[in-house]
């Protein structure tokens, strides 16, 4: 990467950081339990709205993986999501009625919280319908992965976001609160994918799947001071 390109990316990162600092004013603390976070804890960060149906299994899944704490931004839920999260002993909850789109789809809010609470921790930034799957995750906790990453001096672990769906019409399956979605979602597109290097950031860009658009990524990241 050339000096000019490196400088431009550094300035862009600085601009996003200052934007996150400004956007922090939109967040109100509902239940702050961050004093419980220990030095070695793994933290999930998530923005959501009206996810009362999905949130019980989401918490169960990541607790069983070994996640220690959850930090949520509730964007104006009116279905009981915020009330439910506020009762959870390992959840810190913030709320905002501000525009999701004008916060870069929640990225500004999460960037501020990562800056404030994520330093020194491995973190996952997720949506409520995203489930992190890694090699041997059915038998080994997520700390086994982060220990290996630390030993290998690897600071992040990028993944492909894979769309899963049921066989037949999507609306043929009704999801119940607390149910494991993988009991019904067995199918995904095995082909139709392309991979290329992003010229601007230098990362790999994967496209394909049922929507054949740019694939999102879930990234497990180490935030060091």
Secondary structure, DSSP 8 states (H G I E B T S, - for coil): --HHHHHHHHHHHHHHHHHHHHHGGG-EEEE--GGG--TT-EEEEEEESS-HHHHHHHHHHHHHHT--EEEEEE-S--SSHHHHHHT-TTEEEEE--S-TGGGTTTHHHHHHHIIIIITTEEEEEE-TT-----TTTTTS-HHHHHHHHHHTT--EEE------B-SS-GGGS---TT--GGGT--B---S--EEEE-TTT--EEEEETTTTEE----EEEEE--
